[in-house]
Amino acid sequence: MSFSPDYTRLAAGAYNVLQLWDVPSLKASFRSSKERQSTSVAALAFSQECSRLAAGLGDGAVMLWDTCRPCKPIATGKGHSYSISALAFSPDGVRLASGSDDKTVRLWDVRGGAPICALEHSFTDKLMSVAYSTSLLAAATREAITLWDLETLRLIHTLDRGSDAMAFSPDGALLVSAYNDCNSENLNLDVRVCAVKGLALIATFHVDTLTRRVLLSPDGSRLAILSDLYSGLWKFFDINNKCPLQQMGREDLDWVPHLHRILCSWKYDEHQGDRLLGRFVNHYHPFPVLWIPSDVYVQQFAVGSSMFALGTSDGRILIGRATSIQ
């Protein structure tokens, strides 16, 4: 489940179906047919300008749509042999990268959906995440991160540490990677910030929860971390001063998904009940926004500018709109 970058569309996928909603009207503008899609949706991604939607399927196929004319896919590519685990559009919207459980990364031409190539590399594990800057592609397994030159498509460096979630800064100068190691005797949950030039380590932030998503501010000075659905926490860090941020100004949130300046997250809690949490930007402690009955199991969560969406195990999509808080 994913909102488009401009928050005008919501895409949600499950087994046999992918739906696209127009957010302002809450009308479904597209529903895929079972004839075209007979497997589960494993990954979703919108292009930065929101004109393209990509879906990675459980059978290894990659489908591409024009969001303005979504009734028929632009292309369906079947290059992977196992489920798609990661998708990312290039900043200019021309290329799409797909990572798979089959330990390969493939590139696609977004304009027509034609395959470009598979990266010539023997990955030792399934792909966890892929990310673009204007000049590089990063591909991560649990064991290593590889960096590729976009012009030559050659491997230029390998970082001997895996990543579950990563992102480049808007100017491409920084790479942030989150590593969730739950197999060791002592949990190794940290987020690293590296300079792309020279790959010097700038900062390491130790966290006590699994990281689901990482975001960098436009100037690259601040880092936002969204923890997993069992913790439901937003955390902020000052990269320059290498320290946590307990609060932020209301005007500083345009780069983070929020509901009228309230940060939202989802938390599983068998004792107090599953719930949507909110946090004011100038307060650390979250508060409950919405409780969900115990017989409704939420599997997916997404937040937009003034809306949130919850995907349940029985196939329902619950969409809520937040009112402005003065």
N, C-alpha and C positions, 0 to 999 in steps of 0.2 A: 504494500500500500504506500502511495506517495502522492504528495501535492506537487504541482508544477512549481518552478522557481518564482513565478509571479502570482502563485496561489489562485489562479483562475480555473484550474482543472484538478481533479482528483482521480487517480487511477488505482484500481484494486483488482487483484487477481486471486483466483483460487483454482480448484480442479475443474477443468473443462471450460472455464469462462474468464474473460477479462472485461472489466467495465471501465468506462471513462465518463466522468460527470463534469458538467459545467457548474462550477461552484456558485456563482452569483444566483443562478436560477434553481440549483439543485436538481436539474434534469439530467437524466442519463443520455449522453449524446452518442454512446456506442456500447454495444454488447457483442462480444465475439461469439461465433457459432461453434457448436461442438464439432461440426464438420471440419473446421479449420484448426481447431485446437482440441486435442484429445489427451492432454496431460496437464500437470499442475504448472502454475506460474511460480517460478523460483526467484526471479529478480525483476525489478522494474527501474527504469531511469528515464527522466525527461532531459532533453537538450536545454542548454542555458537560455536560449531565446524562446523555449517552450513550443517550438513548431514540430518537434518529433518526440515520439514515445517509443521506447524499446522495451521488449519483454523477453526475458530469458526463461526457457521452459525446462521442465524436468527431464525431457527426453534429449536435451542438448541443442534444441533449435533456438534461433534468435529471430524474433518477429519485430518489424519496424512499421510504425504508422505515422501518417501526417495527421496531427491533432485537429486540423481544420476540416479534413475530409477522412474521418477514421473508419468509414464503413468497410473499406477494403485495405488490407496491409500493403505497404509499398513493396515489401519483400519478406520472404521467410528463408533464412539461411540455416542449413543443417551441416555445420562443420564439426561440432563437438559430439563425442560419443556418450557423454554422461551429462548430468544436470548442470545448468548454468548456475554459478555461485556468485558472480560479480559482473556489473555492467558500469560503463562510464563513457560519456560523450566528451570529445575534445572541446576546449573553450570556444573554438570557432564553429562548432556544430557540424563539422565535415566528416569526422571519423567517430566510430564507436568501437570500444574495446570490450571483449567478453572473456571472462575467466570461467573455468569449468572444473568440476570434480575429476575430469579426465586428465588434469595436470597440464593443460594447454591454455594459451591466450591467443585469441584471433582478433583481427582488425577488419572493420567493415566500412565501406563507403556509404555514408548516410544519405547522400543525394539519391541514390538508386537502390541501395541495399546490397550492392555487389561485394563479395569477399575480396579483401586486399591481400591478406597473408596470415599465416600463423607465425608467431615469434619463434625463431630458431633457437630453442633452448630446452634442455631436459629438466623441467621442474620436478622436484622430488616429492611433492605433495600437492594436494588440491589447492586451487587458488582461493584466497580469502577475500582479497580486495584488489581493485585496480583504480588508478587515478591519473588524470592528465594535468600537466601545466601547458604553457604555450609551446614549449620546446621538448618536453620529456613525457614519457609514460612510465609510471611505476606499477609494478605487478608484485603482489605479496602472497606468499604461502605462510604457514606457521613457522617455517624455518629460515626464510630469507626474503629480502626485498631486492628486486632487480630494477635497475633504471635503464631506459632505452632512449636513444636519440630518435626523434620523430622523423627527421629528414632521411637518415640512413637506415633506420630500424635496426641499428646495431646495439648490442649490450655494451654499456659504458661503465657500469659499476654494479657490484653486488654487496649489499649490507648483510652481514651474517647475523641477522636477527629478524624474525618474522613479524607479521602485523595482522591484526584482525580488522582494523579500521585505519584509514589514513587519508590525508588531504594535503594538497599544495596550498600555499598562500596565494592570494589573487595575483601577485606579481611573479610567482614562480620561484621566489628566492628561498622559501622555507618548505620543508617537508615534515609533517607531523605524522607519527605512527603510534598506534596503541597496541600493546601486546598483553594478551590475557593468558597467562600461564597458570592453569589450575592443576597441573599434573605434578608439580614439584611439591616437596614437603612443606615449604614455605611459599605461599601464594606470591607470584611475581606479577603484579598488576601495575604497569607504569606506562607513561606516555612520553615519548621523546620528540624533541624538536631539533632538526638538523638544518644547517645551511646547505643548500643544494650545491653551491660552488665550494669545492673542497670537501664536502660532506662532513664538516666539523660539527660535533655535538654542541648545541647551544644550551639546552636545558633538559633535565629529566624531572618529571613530576610523578611522584608515587601516589597512587589512588588506592582506595580500599574496596572498590567495586569493579565489576566487569564493565568495560567501555563498549558502548554500542555505536557511537558516532563522535567524530571530532570536527570542529569548525574553527577557522581562523578569522580574526577581524580583518577588514580591508587593508589596514596599515601593517598587519602582521605582528602587532604588539600584544594581542590578547588571544587566549585560547579558551574555547568552550568545549566541555566534555559532557555528553549525555550518557548516563550509565545504562545498564541493562534493565529489562522490564521488572526484575525482581527488586531492584533498588530504587528506581524512579527518581534519580537525582540529577540536577544540573550542577556542574562545577566550573569555575572560571579561574584562569591563571594569568598572571602578568609575566610575559615571556622575557621582557627586558630585565626585570628585577628578580626573575626566577622565584616567584612566590604566589600563593593563592590569593584570589580576590574575593573578599567576603561580600562585597556589594558593588553595583555599577549604577551609573546615572541612567535615568529613563531615556535620555536621548541617545544612548550608546547601544541600543538593542536591534537596530535595523538588520544586522547580519546574523541574528539568531531567530528561529521561529518562535513566535509568541502570540498570545491572545490579548490584545489591548494592553501590552506591556507586562503581562503576567506570563512567566515561563511555565510551561505545562509538561508533564511527564506521566507515564503510566507505571503503576506499582502493583505487583501481585502480592497478596497478603492473605494467607489462609485463616489468620486469627481475626483480623479487623475487617476483612473483606477487600476485594480488588477495587481499586479506585483511581480516578484521575486526580493528580496532584497539581497544585499551583504554587508558584513562589513569586512574591514581589521582588523586583530587582534590587531593592535596598534592604532585603531581609534574607537571611540564610535558610531559615526553617520553612519547609513547605507546609501547605495546608490542603485538606481535601476539597476538591471541587465537585466531584461526582462519584457516588458509589454505584457499583454494578451488582445486581443480585447474584447470589452464589451459583445459581444454575445457568448463568451466562458466562461462558469462558471466552475471554478476549485473547486473540492470538496476534493481532496487529494493531499498531497505533501510529497515527500521523497527526501533525498539527500544522495549520496554516495561519494566515494573518488574523482572521477572526473566527476560525472554525477548527474543529477537531473531528477526527474520524476514528472509529473503532471497528475492527473486523473480528467477528465472532466465529467460533468453531462450527456453528451450524449454517454458515454462509451469509449471515446478515451483516450489513454495513450500517453502523449507527453514526449519524452525522449530527453534530451539534454546533450551534452558532453562539458565540459569546457576545454579551452586550457590553457596551462601553462602561468602564468604571471611572467615575470622576474622582 
